[in-house]
Each structure stands twice: as C-alpha cells, then as structure tokens.
Amino acid sequence: MQATEQAVRQIVQEVLTQLSSNGASGNSQTRANNGASGNWGVFNDVDQAVAAAQQGFEQLSEASMADRARAIDIVKTMCDEQAEELGRLELEETKIGRLDHKIAKLRVIKSVPGIEALRTEAVSGDHGLTVTEYAPFGVIGAITPVTHSLPTLAGNFVNMVAAGNTLVVNPHPSGANIAAEGVRRFNKAIYEATGLQNLVTIIGTPTIESAQAIFDHRGVRLLVVTGGPAVARAALRSPKRAIVAGPGNPPVVVDATADIDNAARSIIAGAAFDNNLLCIGEK
C-alpha cells in the first residue's frame, strides 16, 4: 500500500511538472507570436483566432475590473486621438462616406458605455433576498460592416470586454485592412499596459466561408452581426443565440408637437451623415 501511494504521488508530481512546463512554453510562444511576428490578434485561420480569443477570455476572467477598465480606456483613447489617421485609412480602403464623418464616428467611441453599465441587482422581500450578477458568455463571434468597419469593431470591443467577453471578428472584406490595423494597435497597447493578450482577434483575409466557420464554431458562444441581408440571414440560421443588425429603412414622423425648424435641420443632418451609409439614418 505504501509503495502504491508513493508511486501515485510521483506520477502526480511528474504530470504537474509537465503541465507547468507546457504552460510556460505556451505563454512564451504566445508572446513571441505577438511581439516577433507582429500578428497582435490577426489570423488567417478561424480555429487559431478562436483559440487565441479563448485564451484571452481565460486571462480576462482572472483579471481585475480595473484591468478591464484600462483596456477599454486604451481603445477609447486611441480611437479619439488617432481618429484622423484611422478615419483616413478607412476612407481610402472602403472609398465610401465622408472623411469628416469617418473621424466623427471614431471619436464617438469614447461615449460608448463600459464597465460603468454593469450593475448588481438586489431584491429583498418576505421570501428572502435575490442577488443578480451578470456573467460573460465567453468568446463572441462578431461580423462588422464595410460602412463603418473600425468604429463598429471598437464599439463592440468596449461593450463586450466590459462584460468580461472576448471577441473574434470576421470583417467585411472591403474594410478588412483597417479593421485588422485597429486590432493590432489595440492588442499591442493593451498588452503593454496590462499583460492581457488577444482580447480581440480578427480574420485578416475574411471570406463567406470564414464567417460561416465562426457561426458554426463550438468555441463561439454568441454571435453579434452587423451587415447586409445575406449575412444577417446566415447568422439567424445558426443554432447559436444571435444579436443581428441588418439593413434599416427608418422613417421620420414629425407630429404637431415638433419644433419644425429643429426637426428639419435634424432630419437633413441625420440623412446626410456619412452620405447616408448608416442603417439607423433617416431615409
């Protein structure tokens, strides 16, 4: 019996040593991939992108709320301070919209709610106390549109990471370069400030097939899709829970209580913004 116990202890110790060694090697390799190769979350393989986002989620789950807030603040600050450069890059790639409005959409990211929107709810009564705490899904699969490639990605990042999730993004092919550039900049700055890696990953050469692979991937727990009719329908056919924003054709109702001059100015400003690319814009 004594010999058996000793043998079990030895086996357990060897396994723990091996796991520790593999973990250290894996962390070192991840840093090498990020630092040396310059990937910083940009992948051409969906499995690799999801795996990296899963590792990022595990890191984020162990991080403090202060670290989440720092990561979000980095993205907000970069979108604001680098808006002119990034907006110009997006316009040059997509060739749609207006430069001043591309810049404005990036600068509005600083107003997107972050961890301050997370609230614990408590209800007490004759039958006891109920406390509701919100938990993350895990890795979220996101599709971003050509109309506002980087602003959508950045806004998704703020919302999703604030709630403790990470995301893997399949951008519209015509806006993939600016989206990937944003991901590289965000991940590099966040890693240098917090040590957190791959809070967002992206498919560098996106296709319909890579989008479908994200829809079907077992490692993706939720879908958040912004795009045209085809991608919206594909997301809704997935067995996963999906939050989908498809094409919009919003009307404007002006009733007797309206300030007519203000309504006219607002309708024109809304319909003209970024050459009416926004699906929420008045049509």
N, C-alpha and C positions, 0 to 999 in steps of 0.2 A: 504493500500500500504506500509506504513511504517513498519507494522508488518511483511509483506511478505519479504521485503528487509532484515530485521533483522534476520528472520528465515533462509534465504538463506545464509547470512554471517556466521551464527552459524554452518550450515551444512558444508559449505566450510572449516571453521576452523577445525571442527572435522575430516573431511577427510584428510586434510593436516597433522594434528597431528598424525593420524593413519598411514599415509604413511611414515612419518618421523620415527615413532617408528618401523615400519616393516623394514625400510631400515637399521636402526641402528642394529636391531636384526639380519638381514641377514648378514651384514658386520661382526658382531661379530661371527656369526656361521661359516662364511667362514674362518675367522682367526683360529677358533677352529679346523675346519676340517684340515686346512693346518698344524697348529702347533702341535695339540694334537695327531691327528690320524696318522700324518706322510704321508698323501697322496701326497701333493705337486703336484697336477695335474694328478695323476694316478687314473684312474677309471675303473670299470668293466662294466659300463653301458654307452652306446653311448649317450643317452639323457642327462645324467648328465655331461658327458665330453663336449658335445657341449654347454650346458647351461653355464658351467664354462668358456669355451673359449669365449662365447658371453659376459659374464660379464667382462672378461679380455679385450675384444675388446672395450667395453664401457669405461673402465678405461683408456686404451691406447689412445682412441680418445680425452680424456681430458688432457692427459699428454703432457709435452713439448717434443720437439725434443731432448733436452738434456737428458731427461729420456729414450727415445728410444735408444739413443746412449750409455747410461750407461748400459742398459740391454744387448745390443749387445756386448759391450766390455766385460761384465762379461762372456758371453758364449764363446767368442773368447779366453779370458784369461784362463778359466777353461779347455777348450779343449787343449790348449797349455801346461799349467802347469801340468795337470793331465793326459796327453796323455799316459804315460807309464802304469799307473794303469788301465785307462779305456780301452786302447788297449788290455791289457792282459785279462781283464774281457770279452771283446768281443770275443777274440780268444778262450777262454775257453768255452764260451757258444756256439758259432757257429761251432767251430772246422774246420774252413776253412780259407785259406790265410796264411799270414806270420806275425809274431809279429812286426818286424821292420816296415813293411808296414802298419799295423793297426795303429801304433803310428804315422807314417808319415801322414796318411790321416786325423787324428785328428789335427795335428799341422798345416796343410794347411788351416784349417778353419779361421785362423787369416788373411788370404788373401782374403776371400770372401767379395765382396763389400757390404757395409751397407748404411747408410743414405747419404754418400758422392755421391752415384749414383743417388740420387733424384735431378732432375734439373727442374726448372721452365723455360718453353719455351715461348718466346715473339716474335711476328711477327708484324711489322707495315708497312703500305703502304698507297696508295691513298684512300683506303676504310676503314681505321681505324686501330685499334690495337686488336690483339688477344693474350690472355694470356692462356697458357695451364698449369694447375696444376693437378698433378696425385692424385687420390683418392683411398683409400683402398677398397677391396672387402668386408672385414668383417672376418668371420670365414672361414678358408681354411681347407678342408679335405685332409690330406696327407697320402700316403702309402709309407712305407720305406722298402727296400730290406734286405735280410739276408746278402748279400755280403758286405755291409758297413752300418750297421744299425744306429749306433750313428753318424757317420760323415754325412750321408745324412740328418738325423734329424737336426743336428746342422747347416748345411749349409742352409737348408730350413728355419730354425728359423731366421738366420741373414737376408736373403733376404726378408722374409715375414714380420717380425716385423719392419724392416727398412721402409717398405712401409705402415706401420700402421695396418697390419693384425694380427690376432692371428691364431693358428692352432690346430687342433685336429688330432692326429696321430694314425693310425692303423698299427703297425709294423709287419714285418714278424714274425710268431710265434717262429721261431728258433733264433730270435735276439731280442725278446721282453724284456728280463730281463735287458740287457744293455741299451736299449732304455729308459726303464722306470727309470732306475737308473740315466741316464743323465737328464731326465725331472725333477726328484725330486731335483737333485743338482742345476740345472739351476733356477727353480722356487724359491727355498728357498733362494738362493743368491740374486736373483733379488728382491724378496720381502723385504729382509733385507736392501737392498741398496736404493730401490726406492718406496716401498709400492705397486708396481704393482703385481697383482696376476694372475696366470693361463694364462700367455701369450702363453703357450703351454700346451695342455693336451694330454693324451695318454690312449689307452685302454690296461690295464695291462695284460689281457688274450685275445689276439686277435684271431678272427676266420674269416672264409669267411663270415659268417653272419654279424659280426660286421663291416667288410669292406663294405658290401652291405648296411648296415644301414647308414653308413656315406655317401655313394654315394646317397642315397635316402633322406637324412635328409633335411628338409626345412630350418634349421638353417645354413646349409653349403652352401656357395655362390660360391665356386670354388674348383675344385679337382686338386691336383698335385700328380701324381702317378709315382713311380719308382718300377719296378718289372718285373715279367715274363709275358709270353704271355697271360695267363688266366686273371690275374688282369688287365693287360693293356686293353684287350678286354672288360672286365666288366666296366671299367671306361669310355671307349669310347661309350658304350651303354647308359650311363647315360644322361639324358637331360641337365645336367649341363655343363657349359664350363669346359673342362678338358685339362690339360697340362700333357702329358703322355710320359715317357721314358721307352720303352720296351727293349727287348733283342737287342743287337747290334752285328754285324759281320763285323767290319770295315776292309777294305783292306788297303794296303800301296802302294802308287805309287812312285817309285823312277825314276825321269827322268834325262836327260842328264846334267841338271844344278846342280845336287845334289853333295854334298860332300859325297862321297861313304863311307868313314870311319865313319864319323859322323852319316850318315843315318843308317849304320849297328848297331852301338852302340845304337842309339836311338830306333830302332825297337826292339832290344833284350830287352832293359830296359823297354820299354812300354809293350811288350808282357809278360814279366816275372813278372811285378809288381803285388804283392799280388796274385801270382800264376794265373795270367790272369783272375781274377774274374771280373774286370771292363768291363762293356759293351762297354766303349769307347776305351778299349785297343786293340792294333793291334792283329789281328787274323791270 
